[in-house]
Amino acid sequence: MTDLGTAATTPPELTVELSDDYVATLEFNRPPSNYFSPGLIRQIADACDELAADARCRAIVLCSAGRVFCAGADFSDKNAIGEPDGSHLYDYAARLFEQPLPIVAAIQGAAIGGGLGLAMAADFRVAAPEARFAANFALIGIHQGFALTVTLPAAVGRQTALDLLYTGRRINGTQAHALGLADRLAEPGQARTQAHALAAEIAASAPLAVRSIRATMRAELASQARAAMAHEREEQERLMHTADWREGIAAVSARRPASFSGR
C-alpha cells in the first residue's frame, strides 16, 4: 500500500492500493464525515494521473473509510472550497474528468452535496442499499456545484435532476439504483467488494481498447464539466452574499429547518 498523506503521525487523507488484477483502490479518510477539501481533491487527481502512467493499473475504485462516503464541503472552514494561494476546488475537480482511467465509485453511506458531485465524476457508482444521496444545495441557499449541472441529468434525466436539485431530498441506494443514479445495487455492506468486482471485469478487457472507448464516449464531458463548474462557481459566490445562504448554514449548524426570506 502506498500512502499519500504528508504527516507520519496521523492517518493519511488518501491511500492507494494496487491489486494483481490491475485495479487500484483509492480510499480517502477525513473522519467523521469525509468532508473534502481542495487539497484532498488535488491528491485524488494526482493519484489518478500517476496511476494512468502505470501499466499495472487499468481501472480505479474510489471509496472512503467509515460510514459516510462524502458529505461535500465543510463550510465552517473558510478554506473549504478555495485555498489562500487562489486555487479553487473546481480547478482540481476538473482534472478528475480529464484523466483517462475508468473509475468505479463505491458508495457505502451518505454522498451529499459536493460528495454527490464527486461520486458522479466516476464512470460508475455501486451503492449499498443503506447509502444516501442528496443534492441539498437549495436547502442551504446555494447553487449546485462539482459539475452536477452536467452529470446529474445525464444519469437520471432532466426532470428527475430538477426534482432532486429543487427539493434537495434524500434518496437511498435502492431508489438511486431505480433512478439510474447508481449503476449497481450491492448487498448491504458489500459496496466496495462489488465495486472492485466491476472494476476487475473492466480491467480484464484490452486496456488500450478500454481507454479508446472511454475517450470516445466521454469526449465532451471534460470540457462540459469544466464550463459547468466555471458557471457554478460564479453562482455559488454570488449566492454566498445572500441572507438565505447565511440562514441555510445556520440552520444546518443548529439541525433545524431553514426559514428563507428570498434575500
URQUILIN-V962293 format. One record per residue. RES is the residue in one small letter. SS is DSSP state (H for helix, E for strand, C for the rest). BURIAL is + if it has 24 or more other C-alpha atoms within 12 Angstrom, else -. Layout:
# URQUILIN-V962293
res:RES ss:SS burial:BURIAL
res:RES ss:SS burial:BURIAL
This chain:
# URQUILIN-V962293
res:m ss:C burial:-
res:t ss:E burial:-
res:d ss:E burial:+
res:l ss:C burial:+
res:g ss:C burial:-
res:t ss:C burial:-
res:a ss:C burial:-
res:a ss:C burial:-
res:t ss:C burial:-
res:t ss:C burial:-
res:p ss:C burial:-
res:p ss:C burial:+
res:e ss:C burial:+
res:l ss:E burial:+
res:t ss:E burial:+
res:v ss:E burial:+
res:e ss:E burial:+
res:l ss:E burial:+
res:s ss:C burial:-
res:d ss:C burial:-
res:d ss:C burial:+
res:y ss:C burial:+
res:v ss:E burial:+
res:a ss:E burial:+
res:t ss:E burial:+
res:l ss:E burial:+
res:e ss:E burial:+
res:f ss:E burial:+
res:n ss:C burial:+
res:r ss:C burial:+
res:p ss:C burial:-
res:p ss:C burial:-
res:s ss:C burial:+
res:n ss:C burial:+
res:y ss:C burial:+
res:f ss:E burial:+
res:s ss:C burial:+
res:p ss:H burial:+
res:g ss:H burial:+
res:l ss:H burial:+
res:i ss:H burial:+
res:r ss:H burial:+
res:q ss:H burial:+
res:i ss:H burial:+
res:a ss:H burial:+
res:d ss:H burial:+
res:a ss:H burial:+
res:c ss:H burial:+
res:d ss:H burial:-
res:e ss:H burial:+
res:l ss:H burial:+
res:a ss:H burial:+
res:a ss:C burial:-
res:d ss:C burial:-
res:a ss:C burial:-
res:r ss:C burial:-
res:c ss:C burial:+
res:r ss:C burial:+
res:a ss:E burial:+
res:i ss:E burial:+
res:v ss:E burial:+
res:l ss:E burial:+
res:c ss:E burial:+
res:s ss:E burial:+
res:a ss:C burial:+
res:g ss:C burial:-
res:r ss:C burial:+
res:v ss:C burial:+
res:f ss:C burial:+
res:c ss:E burial:+
res:a ss:C burial:+
res:g ss:C burial:+
res:a ss:E burial:+
res:d ss:C burial:+
res:f ss:C burial:+
res:s ss:C burial:-
res:d ss:C burial:-
res:k ss:C burial:-
res:n ss:C burial:-
res:a ss:C burial:+
res:i ss:C burial:+
res:g ss:E burial:+
res:e ss:C burial:-
res:p ss:C burial:-
res:d ss:C burial:-
res:g ss:C burial:-
res:s ss:C burial:-
res:h ss:E burial:+
res:l ss:H burial:+
res:y ss:H burial:+
res:d ss:H burial:+
res:y ss:H burial:+
res:a ss:H burial:+
res:a ss:H burial:+
res:r ss:H burial:+
res:l ss:H burial:+
res:f ss:H burial:+
res:e ss:H burial:+
res:q ss:C burial:+
res:p ss:C burial:+
res:l ss:C burial:+
res:p ss:E burial:+
res:i ss:E burial:+
res:v ss:E burial:+
res:a ss:E burial:+
res:a ss:E burial:+
res:i ss:E burial:+
res:q ss:C burial:+
res:g ss:C burial:+
res:a ss:E burial:+
res:a ss:E burial:+
res:i ss:E burial:+
res:g ss:C burial:+
res:g ss:H burial:+
res:g ss:H burial:+
res:l ss:H burial:+
res:g ss:H burial:+
res:l ss:H burial:+
res:a ss:H burial:+
res:m ss:H burial:+
res:a ss:C burial:+
res:a ss:C burial:+
res:d ss:C burial:+
res:f ss:E burial:+
res:r ss:E burial:+
res:v ss:E burial:+
res:a ss:E burial:+
res:a ss:E burial:+
res:p ss:C burial:+
res:e ss:C burial:+
res:a ss:C burial:+
res:r ss:E burial:+
res:f ss:E burial:+
res:a ss:E burial:+
res:a ss:C burial:+
res:n ss:H burial:+
res:f ss:H burial:+
res:a ss:H burial:+
res:l ss:H burial:+
res:i ss:H burial:+
res:g ss:C burial:+
res:i ss:C burial:+
res:h ss:C burial:+
res:q ss:C burial:+
res:g ss:C burial:+
res:f ss:C burial:+
res:a ss:C burial:+
res:l ss:H burial:+
res:t ss:H burial:+
res:v ss:H burial:+
res:t ss:H burial:+
res:l ss:H burial:+
res:p ss:H burial:-
res:a ss:H burial:+
res:a ss:H burial:+
res:v ss:H burial:+
res:g ss:C burial:-
res:r ss:H burial:-
res:q ss:H burial:-
res:t ss:H burial:+
res:a ss:H burial:+
res:l ss:H burial:-
res:d ss:H burial:-
res:l ss:H burial:+
res:l ss:H burial:+
res:y ss:H burial:-
res:t ss:H burial:-
res:g ss:C burial:+
res:r ss:C burial:+
res:r ss:C burial:+
res:i ss:E burial:+
res:n ss:E burial:+
res:g ss:H burial:+
res:t ss:H burial:+
res:q ss:H burial:+
res:a ss:H burial:+
res:h ss:H burial:+
res:a ss:H burial:-
res:l ss:H burial:+
res:g ss:C burial:+
res:l ss:C burial:+
res:a ss:C burial:+
res:d ss:C burial:+
res:r ss:E burial:+
res:l ss:E burial:+
res:a ss:E burial:+
res:e ss:C burial:-
res:p ss:C burial:-
res:g ss:C burial:-
res:q ss:C burial:-
res:a ss:H burial:+
res:r ss:H burial:+
res:t ss:H burial:+
res:q ss:H burial:+
res:a ss:H burial:+
res:h ss:H burial:+
res:a ss:H burial:+
res:l ss:H burial:+
res:a ss:H burial:+
res:a ss:H burial:+
res:e ss:H burial:-
res:i ss:H burial:+
res:a ss:H burial:+
res:a ss:C burial:-
res:s ss:C burial:-
res:a ss:C burial:-
res:p ss:H burial:+
res:l ss:H burial:-
res:a ss:H burial:-
res:v ss:H burial:+
res:r ss:H burial:+
res:s ss:H burial:-
res:i ss:H burial:-
res:r ss:H burial:+
res:a ss:H burial:-
res:t ss:H burial:-
res:m ss:H burial:-
res:r ss:C burial:+
res:a ss:C burial:-
res:e ss:C burial:-
res:l ss:H burial:+
res:a ss:H burial:+
res:s ss:H burial:-
res:q ss:H burial:+
res:a ss:H burial:+
res:r ss:H burial:+
res:a ss:H burial:+
res:a ss:H burial:+
res:m ss:H burial:+
res:a ss:H burial:+
res:h ss:H burial:-
res:e ss:H burial:+
res:r ss:H burial:+
res:e ss:H burial:-
res:e ss:H burial:-
res:q ss:H burial:+
res:e ss:H burial:-
res:r ss:H burial:-
res:l ss:H burial:+
res:m ss:C burial:-
res:h ss:C burial:-
res:t ss:C burial:-
res:a ss:H burial:-
res:d ss:H burial:+
res:w ss:H burial:+
res:r ss:H burial:+
res:e ss:H burial:+
res:g ss:H burial:+
res:i ss:H burial:+
res:a ss:H burial:-
res:a ss:H burial:-
res:v ss:H burial:-
res:s ss:H burial:-
res:a ss:H burial:-
res:r ss:C burial:-
res:r ss:C burial:-
res:p ss:C burial:-
res:a ss:C burial:-
res:s ss:C burial:-
res:f ss:C burial:-
res:s ss:C burial:-
res:g ss:C burial:-
res:r ss:C burial:-
